Amino acid sequence: MAYHKGTSLASVAKGQQDREVDFPKGPDDTISALRWSPVANHLAAASWDGRLYVYDVTDSTSSTTIKGVAAITVGAPVLDCDFSKDGTIAIGAAADKKIHLMDLNSSQTMTLEAHTSPVRSVRFVTVPSANAPIIASGSWDRTVRYWDMRQPQPIASLEFPERVYAMDAAGRLLAAGTADNNLHLIDLHADPGRIWKSVKAPLSSKISSVSLSADGSRWALGGIEGRAVAQAADEKDKNMSSLTFKCHREASTTKGGQTDVYAVNAVCYSPAHRDVLATAGSDATYSIWDVVARQRLRSFPKVGGPVTAMAFSRDGMALAYAVGYDWSKGHQHNKADAETKIVVRCFGEALKK
């Protein structure tokens, strides 16, 4: 299938009410990551079933109009995914220590023998000094490595004191959250081989997710104890002070006067507005926040199971999220009939004008 640019979801949604549409049945196990193409209405989904899926969401009026256009069978859990800047290549980070790639025009695949431990995160990044598209991969082997797809070996490697648990890239920045609860920022334009700044995460437990605003000026973290934080990358940015807030918590139904706390499985900024951040949790809910006004913009009812991944479309007019078991309650609570699905919420109007 030729990979082409699609119409914006804003033009489709104009004049309509919010609506949700389930994707056709696809992944057979927990979905670990979702990513939209930067140039088309295509969505990649990384799954623990050992596959990377790509869907065409140009027509999202029903489950039957959303089409699966490609799938890479990896054979090991796929932990993250991304698209190239022109949308022609989909990549997956896998527990087999490799990066898996597919050319969506030719369906050709290739593999990079990437790390000595599972690859947790992958992003196509912009490095002006390079003369080719560059992939950054973060791994539990405590490194971030940079790849030119024309070469079998990394072109550079950056070592960290601990395992890379989450990673994102936008603008000139790459952000890597590590197991020691530090967020490391790398300036890809100045020196991709050196950590520009490290910040101790204001979270009491481990980092579960990282997101950068589209211009790279802001970062956000989610933690496993029902707390998220948003902050300007440059402390000189006076438009936004650090915001740490409790989320994905609810009054306990079994312990009087106490609160049940759930993991924040995903945080993501809207590409259309750097003030807008979404969070998703093990409590089967997701919410949208204004990080400057410091308030919740939208909240939504429970969706039937933990929300394991989410991503805004390139125009901010749709939010895809995944429902499935997230292992927050251990193996004993994993049920064979637990539902795994992808849902897209299309917004009738912009979240923030």
Secondary structure, DSSP 8 states (H G I E B T S, - for coil): --------HHHHHTT---EEEE--S--SS-EEEEEE-SSSSEEEEEETTSEEEEEE-S--SSTTTSEEEEEEE-SS-EEEEEE-TTS-EEEEEETTSEEEEEETTT--EEEEE--SS-EEEEEEE--TT-SS-EEEEEETTSEEEEEETTSSS-SEEEE-SS-EEEEEEETTEEEEEETTSEEEEEETTT-TTS--EEEE-S-SS-EEEEEE-TTSSEEEEEETTSEEEEEESSTT-TT---EEEE-SEEE-SSSTT-EEE--EEEEEEETTEEEEEEEEETTS-EEEEETTTTEEEEE----SS-EEEEEE-TTSSEEEEEES--STT-GGG--TT---EEEEEE-SS-S--
